[in-house]
Amino acid sequence: MDYNTPGKIAVGEVSLRHAAVAAGLGTFGRHNLVVHPRFGTRVIFTALLTKLDLAPDLPLKNNPCTDCGLCVSSCPAGALDEAGKTDLRKCLGNSQPYGMGANIGFWSRFGDATADEQKTMLQSPEYLSLYQAGFIGHQYFCFHCFTACPIGCGSIQ
């Protein structure tokens, strides 16, 4: 990841979403996530990078997304208000409450606190969650756009 270029935070070297669409595994929905025709947004993508010349499946012709807007209206952060775009700052600020923004806020408050307040802060559930996230990674706590999507909600055989 490129952390030195403004606007490139949370942008990986390979977009698995774009690769999935190019491979014919789905199309982009209103929420900017891949919608598989059978499983909806309930999919996880992974990849193996190779130099082999492999032919992809054809991209999907029909978009399974009905543009119902349920994903947009269910987003508590308002991160999907602009069609086809995700406001990452809003999304990550809500979905990763112990991410970078929370760390910056905590340590800013810590620096302004008295010694007694600092001691209390270092024993708080907030600090323990931030500390744990530093070791296991920032955990997502919001899946509203995924769960609101009606595509693929039926029984899967």
GROMACS elastic network, one bead per residue, 0.5 to 0.9 nm:
[ bonds ]
;  ai    aj funct       b0    kb
    1     8     6  0.79014   500
    1     9     6  0.73333   500
    1    10     6  0.71341   500
    1    11     6  0.62520   500
    1    12     6  0.50724   500
    1    13     6  0.63113   500
    2     5     6  0.62436   500
    2     6     6  0.88623   500
    2     8     6  0.59824   500
    2     9     6  0.64976   500
    2    10     6  0.81715   500
    2    11     6  0.72220   500
    2    12     6  0.76039   500
    2    13     6  0.83979   500
    3     6     6  0.74918   500
    3     7     6  0.88047   500
    3     8     6  0.65516   500
    3     9     6  0.55843   500
    3    10     6  0.82564   500
    3    11     6  0.89397   500
    4     8     6  0.77834   500
    4     9     6  0.82453   500
    5     8     6  0.55631   500
    5     9     6  0.75472   500
    6     9     6  0.69641   500
    7    10     6  0.85913   500
    7    11     6  0.85404   500
    8    11     6  0.54254   500
    8    12     6  0.84749   500
    9    12     6  0.83947   500
    9    88     6  0.89416   500
   10    88     6  0.79409   500
   11    14     6  0.83098   500
   11    15     6  0.79253   500
   12    15     6  0.63895   500
   14    17     6  0.88303   500
   14    18     6  0.84045   500
   14    19     6  0.79660   500
   15    18     6  0.53556   500
   15    19     6  0.62233   500
   15    20     6  0.86057   500
   16    20     6  0.59402   500
   16    21     6  0.85885   500
   16    45     6  0.62616   500
   16    46     6  0.67146   500
   16    47     6  0.71124   500
   17    20     6  0.51201   500
   17    21     6  0.63758   500
   17    22     6  0.86803   500
   17    28     6  0.83336   500
   17    33     6  0.71670   500
   17    34     6  0.62099   500
   17    45     6  0.74129   500
   18    21     6  0.51598   500
   18    22     6  0.61324   500
   18    23     6  0.85240   500
   18    27     6  0.89320   500
   18    28     6  0.86228   500
   18    34     6  0.83363   500
   19    22     6  0.50219   500
   19    23     6  0.60304   500
   19    24     6  0.87025   500
   19    25     6  0.87756   500
   19    47     6  0.86305   500
   20    23     6  0.50284   500
   20    24     6  0.63950   500
   20    25     6  0.52438   500
   20    26     6  0.66706   500
   20    27     6  0.82402   500
   20    34     6  0.76203   500
   20    45     6  0.72787   500
   21    24     6  0.52061   500
   21    25     6  0.55416   500
   21    26     6  0.51969   500
   21    27     6  0.53992   500
   21    28     6  0.73189   500
   21    34     6  0.70806   500
   21    35     6  0.89932   500
   21    59     6  0.64760   500
   21    60     6  0.78182   500
   22    25     6  0.75865   500
   22    26     6  0.84163   500
   22    27     6  0.86939   500
   22    56     6  0.75446   500
   22    57     6  0.80519   500
   22    58     6  0.76893   500
   22    59     6  0.57797   500
   22    60     6  0.87606   500
   23    26     6  0.81402   500
   23    55     6  0.89246   500
   23    56     6  0.51964   500
   23    57     6  0.53591   500
   23    58     6  0.66654   500
   23    59     6  0.61477   500
   23    60     6  0.88154   500
   24    27     6  0.77557   500
   24    56     6  0.74606   500
   24    57     6  0.54091   500
   24    58     6  0.53343   500
   24    60     6  0.53157   500
   24    61     6  0.89675   500
   25    34     6  0.81849   500
   25    35     6  0.82511   500
   25    36     6  0.60818   500
   25    37     6  0.82385   500
   25    57     6  0.82690   500
   25    59     6  0.73584   500
   25    60     6  0.73378   500
   26    34     6  0.57538   500
   26    35     6  0.52094   500
   26    37     6  0.64452   500
   26    40     6  0.85001   500
   26    59     6  0.75316   500
   26    60     6  0.62597   500
   26    63     6  0.76225   500
   26    64     6  0.79375   500
   27    33     6  0.80821   500
   27    34     6  0.53217   500
   27    35     6  0.54366   500
   27    36     6  0.68189   500
   27    37     6  0.84535   500
   27    59     6  0.80412   500
   27    60     6  0.67525   500
   27    61     6  0.87700   500
   27    62     6  0.81737   500
   27    63     6  0.57607   500
   27    64     6  0.73086   500
   27    65     6  0.78805   500
   28    31     6  0.76703   500
   28    32     6  0.54975   500
   28    33     6  0.54372   500
   28    35     6  0.59720   500
   28    36     6  0.89303   500
   28    63     6  0.76409   500
   28    64     6  0.89026   500
   28    65     6  0.77003   500
   28    84     6  0.79115   500
   29    32     6  0.53050   500
   29    33     6  0.56267   500
   29    34     6  0.60519   500
   29    35     6  0.57977   500
   29    41     6  0.87427   500
   29    63     6  0.76628   500
   29    64     6  0.77875   500
   29    65     6  0.51606   500
   29    66     6  0.81299   500
   29    67     6  0.72746   500
   29    84     6  0.75416   500
   30    33     6  0.75222   500
   30    65     6  0.69863   500
   30    66     6  0.83899   500
   30    67     6  0.58192   500
   30    68     6  0.82936   500
   30    69     6  0.70755   500
   30    71     6  0.75678   500
   30    72     6  0.77735   500
   30    80     6  0.81102   500
   30    83     6  0.60509   500
   30    84     6  0.57339   500
   30    85     6  0.83655   500
   31    34     6  0.85161   500
   31    67     6  0.89693   500
   31    69     6  0.82687   500
   31    71     6  0.60802   500
   31    72     6  0.66251   500
   31    80     6  0.60257   500
   31    81     6  0.88975   500
   31    83     6  0.73579   500
   31    84     6  0.64510   500
   31    85     6  0.73319   500
   31    86     6  0.72319   500
   31   145     6  0.69188   500
   31   146     6  0.87362   500
   32    35     6  0.89664   500
   32    80     6  0.80133   500
   32    83     6  0.79135   500
   32    84     6  0.51325   500
   32    85     6  0.59644   500
   32    86     6  0.65368   500
   33    41     6  0.69086   500
   33    84     6  0.88609   500
   33   145     6  0.89043   500
   33   146     6  0.84851   500
   34    40     6  0.77643   500
   34    41     6  0.61005   500
   34    43     6  0.82255   500
   35    38     6  0.85162   500
   35    39     6  0.75258   500
   35    42     6  0.81178   500
   35    43     6  0.82831   500
   35    63     6  0.79671   500
   35    64     6  0.65758   500
   35    65     6  0.65999   500
   35   149     6  0.89174   500
   35   151     6  0.76008   500
   35   152     6  0.87996   500
   36    39     6  0.53191   500
   36    41     6  0.63633   500
   36    42     6  0.80797   500
   36    43     6  0.75545   500
   36    63     6  0.88507   500
   36    64     6  0.71193   500
   36    65     6  0.88887   500
   36   151     6  0.80775   500
   36   152     6  0.78235   500
   37    40     6  0.58753   500
   37    60     6  0.89649   500
   37    62     6  0.88629   500
   37    63     6  0.78591   500
   37    64     6  0.53850   500
   37    65     6  0.84024   500
   37   151     6  0.72553   500
   37   152     6  0.71544   500
   38    64     6  0.86753   500
   38   151     6  0.72728   500
   38   152     6  0.52091   500
   38   153     6  0.87752   500
   38   154     6  0.89843   500
   38   156     6  0.81028   500
   39    42     6  0.56644   500
   39    43     6  0.66999   500
   39   151     6  0.68638   500
   39   153     6  0.73344   500
   39   154     6  0.87364   500
   39   156     6  0.77971   500
   40    43     6  0.72371   500
   40    64     6  0.79178   500
   40    65     6  0.83914   500
   40   146     6  0.85156   500
   40   149     6  0.71433   500
   40   150     6  0.74757   500
   40   153     6  0.73634   500
   41    44     6  0.84918   500
   41   145     6  0.87383   500
   41   146     6  0.57446   500
   41   147     6  0.80911   500
   41   149     6  0.69817   500
   41   151     6  0.73531   500
   41   152     6  0.74857   500
   42   146     6  0.68624   500
   42   147     6  0.81869   500
   42   152     6  0.74969   500
   42   153     6  0.87555   500
   49    52     6  0.88891   500
   50    53     6  0.83594   500
   51    54     6  0.87119   500
   56    59     6  0.84312   500
   57    60     6  0.88197   500
   58    61     6  0.84452   500
   60    63     6  0.69954   500
   62    65     6  0.88244   500
   63    66     6  0.76729   500
   64   151     6  0.72731   500
   65    68     6  0.77521   500
   65   149     6  0.85823   500
   65   150     6  0.89983   500
   65   151     6  0.72536   500
   66    69     6  0.83164   500
   66   151     6  0.85115   500
   67    70     6  0.81998   500
   68    71     6  0.79898   500
   68    72     6  0.88560   500
   68   149     6  0.86081   500
   68   150     6  0.89181   500
   69    72     6  0.51652   500
   69    73     6  0.62499   500
   69    74     6  0.85611   500
   69   149     6  0.86803   500
   70    73     6  0.52121   500
   70    74     6  0.59949   500
   70    75     6  0.86593   500
   70   145     6  0.76103   500
   70   148     6  0.57399   500
   70   149     6  0.64366   500
   70   150     6  0.82265   500
   71    74     6  0.52175   500
   71    75     6  0.63161   500
   71    80     6  0.78447   500
   71   144     6  0.70050   500
   71   146     6  0.71728   500
   71   147     6  0.80641   500
   71   148     6  0.53882   500
   71   149     6  0.59887   500
   72    75     6  0.54690   500
   72    76     6  0.88521   500
   72    78     6  0.72582   500
   72    79     6  0.79262   500
   72    80     6  0.53933   500
   72    81     6  0.63436   500
   72    83     6  0.89573   500
   72   145     6  0.69855   500
   72   148     6  0.88743   500
   73    76     6  0.79417   500
   73    78     6  0.79753   500
   73    80     6  0.85259   500
   73    81     6  0.85611   500
   73   145     6  0.85932   500
   73   148     6  0.88890   500
   74    77     6  0.89342   500
   74    78     6  0.85198   500
   74   144     6  0.58199   500
   74   145     6  0.62584   500
   74   148     6  0.66803   500
   75    78     6  0.54775   500
   75    79     6  0.66737   500
   75    80     6  0.70013   500
   75    81     6  0.88503   500
   75    91     6  0.84872   500
   75   142     6  0.87116   500
   75   143     6  0.86712   500
   75   144     6  0.59514   500
   75   145     6  0.60614   500
   76    79     6  0.79397   500
   76    91     6  0.87631   500
   76    94     6  0.76439   500
   76   142     6  0.87080   500
   76   144     6  0.78463   500
   77    80     6  0.82372   500
   77    90     6  0.56287   500
   77    91     6  0.61603   500
   77    93     6  0.80571   500
   77    94     6  0.61129   500
   77    95     6  0.86199   500
   78    81     6  0.57297   500
   78    87     6  0.81658   500
   78    90     6  0.69997   500
   78    91     6  0.78433   500
   79    82     6  0.79166   500
   79    85     6  0.81943   500
   79    86     6  0.55010   500
   79    88     6  0.70088   500
   79    89     6  0.79720   500
   79    90     6  0.52798   500
   79    91     6  0.53781   500
   80    83     6  0.67506   500
   80    84     6  0.77767   500
   80    85     6  0.63438   500
   80    86     6  0.51704   500
   80    87     6  0.66127   500
   80    91     6  0.84173   500
   80   145     6  0.89108   500
   81    84     6  0.89216   500
   81    85     6  0.78943   500
   81    86     6  0.79095   500
   81    87     6  0.83451   500
   82    85     6  0.56428   500
   82    86     6  0.73630   500
   82    87     6  0.83329   500
   83    86     6  0.82466   500
   85    88     6  0.89471   500
   86    89     6  0.87465   500
   86    90     6  0.83656   500
   86    91     6  0.73427   500
   87    90     6  0.55100   500
   87    91     6  0.61475   500
   87    92     6  0.85737   500
   88    92     6  0.56972   500
   88    93     6  0.79768   500
   89    92     6  0.54198   500
   89    93     6  0.57841   500
   89    94     6  0.85061   500
   90    93     6  0.51713   500
   90    94     6  0.63027   500
   90    95     6  0.85097   500
   91    94     6  0.53907   500
   91    95     6  0.58366   500
   91    96     6  0.80468   500
   91   142     6  0.87051   500
   92    96     6  0.52288   500
   92    97     6  0.77140   500
   92    99     6  0.76175   500
   92   100     6  0.89727   500
   92   101     6  0.86222   500
   92   140     6  0.83024   500
   93    96     6  0.57553   500
   93    97     6  0.61144   500
   93    98     6  0.86141   500
   93    99     6  0.74540   500
   93   100     6  0.85009   500
   93   101     6  0.66560   500
   93   102     6  0.79622   500
   94    97     6  0.58884   500
   94   140     6  0.87764   500
   94   141     6  0.78629   500
   94   142     6  0.71254   500
   95    98     6  0.88992   500
   95    99     6  0.88334   500
   95   139     6  0.79734   500
   95   140     6  0.51150   500
   95   143     6  0.77190   500
   96    99     6  0.51993   500
   96   100     6  0.84716   500
   96   101     6  0.87998   500
   96   102     6  0.85258   500
   96   138     6  0.61821   500
   96   139     6  0.59513   500
   96   140     6  0.50762   500
   96   141     6  0.61466   500
   96   142     6  0.77707   500
   97   100     6  0.86727   500
   97   101     6  0.79587   500
   97   102     6  0.62982   500
   97   130     6  0.88273   500
   97   138     6  0.82598   500
   97   139     6  0.82201   500
   97   140     6  0.79826   500
   97   141     6  0.74988   500
   98   101     6  0.75717   500
   98   102     6  0.53141   500
   98   103     6  0.68057   500
   98   126     6  0.80244   500
   98   127     6  0.89687   500
   98   129     6  0.65420   500
   98   130     6  0.52509   500
   98   131     6  0.88032   500
   98   133     6  0.65712   500
   98   134     6  0.88978   500
   98   138     6  0.63440   500
   98   139     6  0.76061   500
   99   102     6  0.54965   500
   99   103     6  0.63316   500
   99   104     6  0.88719   500
   99   130     6  0.74211   500
   99   133     6  0.74453   500
   99   134     6  0.86179   500
   99   137     6  0.84523   500
   99   138     6  0.54857   500
   99   139     6  0.80159   500
  100   103     6  0.50296   500
  100   104     6  0.62211   500
  100   105     6  0.86145   500
  100   138     6  0.85303   500
  101   104     6  0.52089   500
  101   105     6  0.61966   500
  101   106     6  0.85921   500
  102   105     6  0.50571   500
  102   106     6  0.60078   500
  102   107     6  0.85979   500
  102   130     6  0.77328   500
  103   106     6  0.51391   500
  103   107     6  0.61608   500
  103   108     6  0.84166   500
  103   127     6  0.87632   500
  103   130     6  0.67278   500
  104   107     6  0.54014   500
  104   108     6  0.60102   500
  104   109     6  0.86246   500
  105   108     6  0.51639   500
  105   109     6  0.62611   500
  105   110     6  0.85201   500
  106   109     6  0.52819   500
  106   110     6  0.60369   500
  106   111     6  0.87392   500
  106   121     6  0.86703   500
  106   126     6  0.83964   500
  106   127     6  0.77784   500
  106   130     6  0.88461   500
  107   111     6  0.61079   500
  107   112     6  0.87071   500
  108   111     6  0.53553   500
  108   112     6  0.67067   500
  108   113     6  0.89187   500
  109   112     6  0.52711   500
  109   113     6  0.62060   500
  109   118     6  0.89067   500
  110   113     6  0.51379   500
  110   114     6  0.81919   500
  110   117     6  0.79399   500
  110   118     6  0.58763   500
  110   121     6  0.73440   500
  110   122     6  0.89324   500
  111   114     6  0.82695   500
  111   118     6  0.81622   500
  112   118     6  0.89039   500
  113   116     6  0.79254   500
  113   117     6  0.55862   500
  113   118     6  0.58426   500
  113   121     6  0.89804   500
  114   117     6  0.50954   500
  114   118     6  0.60656   500
  114   119     6  0.86468   500
  115   118     6  0.50374   500
  115   119     6  0.62768   500
  115   120     6  0.87562   500
  116   119     6  0.51428   500
  116   120     6  0.63846   500
  116   121     6  0.86515   500
  117   120     6  0.50738   500
  117   121     6  0.60642   500
  117   122     6  0.86698   500
  118   122     6  0.61918   500
  118   123     6  0.87554   500
  119   122     6  0.52580   500
  119   123     6  0.66227   500
  119   124     6  0.89428   500
  120   123     6  0.52438   500
  120   124     6  0.63161   500
  121   124     6  0.50963   500
  121   125     6  0.85041   500
  121   126     6  0.78718   500
  121   127     6  0.66619   500
  122   125     6  0.85533   500
  122   126     6  0.85017   500
  122   127     6  0.57955   500
  122   128     6  0.76150   500
  123   126     6  0.84172   500
  123   127     6  0.68387   500
  123   128     6  0.72193   500
  124   127     6  0.54195   500
  124   128     6  0.64400   500
  124   129     6  0.87427   500
  125   128     6  0.50305   500
  125   129     6  0.60707   500
  125   130     6  0.85691   500
  126   129     6  0.52340   500
  126   130     6  0.62652   500
  126   131     6  0.86047   500
  127   131     6  0.59545   500
  127   132     6  0.84818   500
  128   132     6  0.60583   500
  128   133     6  0.85007   500
  129   132     6  0.51236   500
  129   133     6  0.60770   500
  129   134     6  0.86327   500
  130   133     6  0.51081   500
  130   134     6  0.63467   500
  130   138     6  0.85371   500
  131   134     6  0.52139   500
  131   135     6  0.70351   500
  132   135     6  0.53855   500
  132   136     6  0.63102   500
  132   137     6  0.78402   500
  132   138     6  0.86996   500
  133   136     6  0.52192   500
  133   138     6  0.50164   500
  133   139     6  0.70194   500
  134   137     6  0.56662   500
  134   138     6  0.71561   500
  135   138     6  0.86784   500
  136   139     6  0.80775   500
  140   143     6  0.77412   500
  142   145     6  0.82431   500
  142   146     6  0.89846   500
  143   146     6  0.53558   500
  143   147     6  0.62173   500
  143   148     6  0.85358   500
  144   147     6  0.52558   500
  144   148     6  0.58800   500
  144   149     6  0.86591   500
  145   148     6  0.52961   500
  145   149     6  0.64897   500
  146   149     6  0.56951   500
  146   150     6  0.89993   500
  147   150     6  0.77596   500
  147   153     6  0.87732   500
  149   152     6  0.80224   500
  149   153     6  0.79175   500
  150   153     6  0.56503   500
  150   154     6  0.85602   500
  151   154     6  0.80483   500
  152   155     6  0.79918   500
  152   156     6  0.78548   500
  153   156     6  0.81621   500
